[in-house]
Amino acid sequence: MNRRRSSRFTVAIAAVALSPFALVACGDDEAADPAPVPAGTDAPAAAGAELTIADFTFSPLTVAAGAEITLTNNDGFTHTVSNPDGAFDVRVSGGASEKLTIDAAGTYAIMCNIHPSMSGSIVVE
């Protein structure tokens, strides 16, 4: 009997948890203007995109192909934004900024040649 009660309880909890999603699915088919994409999402950034270096960490970045990327180093130490495959290698002094443009779509691994534990990626769409 306990198994049967446990199964009913699980089904009831799942139904309650998923009910908001069912209501959303029943929305109006005639959508108004699309909502703007909030900052910090994975949507491609327009021209003027920024990759920030802070606390020995690269900020994540998704950018449109051909967009100019500002590489801003908020640390007090020089870093590089380097692709291990040699696509780019930009040195950025502490407290300074440099520019980078990537024309071809893809996911580019990045690292700091000075501090090899620093790694990340730039997604170009």
Sequence and secondary structure as in RCSB ss.txt:
>XXXX:A:sequence
MNRRRSSRFTVAIAAVALSPFALVACGDDEAADPAPVPAGTDAPAAAGAELTIADFTFSPLTVAAGAEITLTNND
GFTHTVSNPDGAFDVRVSGGASEKLTIDAAGTYAIMCNIHPSMSGSIVVE
>XXXX:A:secstr
 HHHHHHHHHHHHHHHHHHHHHHHHTS SS  S     TTSSS B SSEEEEEETTEE  EEE TT EEEEEE S
SS EEEE TTSS EEEE TT EEEEE  S EEEEEE SSSTT EEEEEE 
